[in-house]
Amino acid sequence: MDVTRSNFKQTIPLILDAIDKSAFLSIDTELTGLQTSKNMSYRVFDSLQQRYSKFKDSASNFQILQYGICTFELQDDKKLLAKPFNFYLFPRSNELLKTDLVFSCQSGSIDFLVNHNFDFNKTFYDGIPFMSQEEYSIKKEFVAQERDDIILNEKDEDFVLPQLTSIENWLQTKENNNWKLEINNAYSRRLLYQEVKKKFNGFVQLEKSMVGGKTFLEAKCLKIEDKSLETIKKDNYLNELDEQFGFSRIIKEIINKKKIVVGHNLLLDICHTYQKFIGQLPNDVGEFKSTLNENFPLILDTKYIAKSKLAAEIESTHLGDLFEITNKLVKDDDLLIKCCDGFNQYSEDSNKFHEAGYDAYCTGSAFAKMMFSLSKKENISMADTLKQNYLLSYSNKFNLMSSIIDSFNVTESESKVFKIKQLAISATKNNVFLLTDFVEPMNHSQIVETIPSEVGKVMFTHSIDSNNAV
Amino acid sequence: MDVTRSNFKQTIPLILDAIDKSAFLSIDTELTGLQTSKNMSYRVFDSLQQRYSKFKDSASNFQILQYGICTFELQDDKKLLAKPFNFYLFPRSNELLKTDLVFSCQSGSIDFLVNHNFDFNKTFYDGIPFMSQEEYSIKKEFVAQERDDIILNEKDEDFVLPQLTSIENWLQTKENNNWKLEINNAYSRRLLYQEVKKKFNGFVQLEKSMVGGKTFLEAKCLKIEDKSLETIKKDNYLNELDEQFGFSRIIKEIINKKKIVVGHNLLLDICHTYQKFIGQLPNDVGEFKSTLNENFPLILDTKYIAKSKLAAEIESTHLGDLFEITNKLVKDDDLLIKCCDGFNQYSEDSNKFHEAGYDAYCTGSAFAKMMFSLSKKENISMADTLKQNYLLSYSNKFNLMSSIIDSFNVTESESKVFKIKQLAISATKNNVFLLTDFVEPMNHSQIVETIPSEVGKVMFTHSIDSNNAV
């Protein structure tokens, strides 16, 4: 189901209900770009912190144009009902809220979307707005100005009370000139704002003015119409703020309901999800892991599971292949996955790859079939398979592309076989690395085994001592 | 006329002919954004260098999605024939050329284009590519590798000649093993590449390999098919390079033909034009002025002309108003401007503002009518009005928005009434400025007159000495 700004509001109940009923849900994103510069391209020897920093840079600069969510409801132990939603997103500017986002596009990524028939007009004309929870809170606080009242001490009262009396007198006599006082101290002004608002129930408003380096407060008596205008303005602001929060409400629901989230090679999608809908990604990878875990306690990466747990059955973990292979591995008779009426009737022949809703559907389907296949041997029901207890050993580990590190483990600290340092021997020899801090002694062939084939030929020219190798 | 990648090639002759025949041409751009951050917003007291740096930042980060060019051909002294072209641009990525541009978008600017019915799909799916002359030259040189040959001295020959003989022997005996030699010196390798290529007419190719820190050259005998494959690859590269140069060819033609270029408030358009189609904008505003002048010797800004030369007749210089007012100021009987058959039949009622071709048309029309109005008093023919001699006093001066500086003058150095320095007195008093280096003594009211009304109230709190004011 395509969801745009035009039908978002009316579709919210359907979306929330689908999330609520789901055993798990899968996600996917379509992005405006991947790498802001050549420095940000992945290197096989990236440390976990380096790789995460590249993801953070990407998620901070590029935009999500389409967000796919597919919910999967367990109907009986042999049947899952899928509801794929395809959200078009765009963070419109808003004058009242002072939002006007600058984001990056990479022409190669735009070309990629063009090759998969992406409708840019739909996203720019009719995309659903969004705003991170963090920004939403700041803006809400800004308008509410819910600062705690200062409790007046004796000295404060000595200053404030005579002024209140003076304003009261002015109100009663209604002289032509407004009540006006020079107050150069900011604290004194704040006291007076606070107490005038309380005493006159908002009908007297103090306005600041500066003349010749001096600061004055001037009292203005609001008419009933003016006062309601103030309230209307505030209501407008809050309404627009809620509207701008938009799609983030859906992500908030997934977090609140502690739903199981599935994705294919999804670390970058998750970084984008965090940055766009929760708040600024932290700089430190350790901090990211813990705060991610608080928000999404159970994330599963189908690429990681396929590679690490079902390598014998699954020769290619490309999403298209994985979807096809898992459909052959587990037949419909054993586990039927069907799209709900009223939703896009995706199937194996749909071939809508890189439409976020379809990719989410394929990912969730492959996940369910892989888990069925894994738990079958242990004779565990599908309902129990999809519970936290069973999933725990597969969860919170992400596949890492082009990396010597086998996975990004959210709940454990970085596994250290050895540390790798790039040696700056000379500008032309930038593929020379120092391996150091070995956990246990390793010989050359053991080291070579840890290095993925894509690195190419590895050569050891020197052994500095028993613990280091170059 | 809309021009996209689909019809660009076949339309080139028509475009070049229109440029060639034109008395002048007008331009306009539609952009993905204006300001990358709040720091880049315009301040009334920006120095010329500061303002230019903001324009450079904008032109370096944002993209042109649509470029309008309208040529105006003088048919007789009372008639101009307009040919408005509306180019959709997009710098596709190209694997062979290794181009993959990252650019910025500002959501407010996207919203602006949405409000004017911009077709994003047309630009992303079918935009004409482009590449700056600078980048084109670098890439062309890269494939040509036209390094001058080294002239061999006696010592060089002593090294090279025995190797050539050795390779010749190997070629004749055709042993199983390839000819191979350890050569660790880069200069020696270059000599051998050069002489082997010459002697064997490209049929023997040397390939470098490194083993255990040693460098080897290995000779490979190319078959006729392989050799032509090399040539085909190079031809492919050059063809793709020319294709990617795309729209830049049109700008190059305008530069080569030294055409008169007209725009409305066009300094930012000109910065984009320079950055995208000529090369990196220089950092220094003075350098920009001189290199801009070399490329475009005669640029005219309709907003500057309207404000500075026809202020009495033209009360609003907004493009829509200017177009309407100039159409009333100079009737069709005096000067008829007509769109050529086969082109969009723009007229006063078209209301296609912010379609680049239409804005260019309106700008050119307003320009012609203003110049008619200005030269009429002097009884000068339209043909003579549109010549360099007459236009010189109006040209190469750009309007500057929200600025104390009245214009950006390309051919003169910055006029200094006084220098303005922002005083960092305190974080809360950031509107305090030091005026210094007065060219001639000015009193308070004279200074106030130089400050545009949009600055708001100006107050002088101290006079430090006769030459400085705060």
Interface residues (C-beta under 8 A of the other chain):
Chain A: T32 G33 Q35 T36 S37 Q63 F90 P91 R92 S93 T99 D100 L101 V102 F103 S104 C105 Q106 S107 G108 I110 D111 L113 V114 D119 F120 N121 F124 Y125 G212 G213 M459 T461
Chain B: T32 G33 Q35 T36 S37 Q63 F90 P91 R92 S93 T99 D100 L101 V102 F103 S104 C105 Q106 S107 G108 I110 D111 L113 V114 D119 F120 N121 F124 Y125 G212 G213 M459 T461
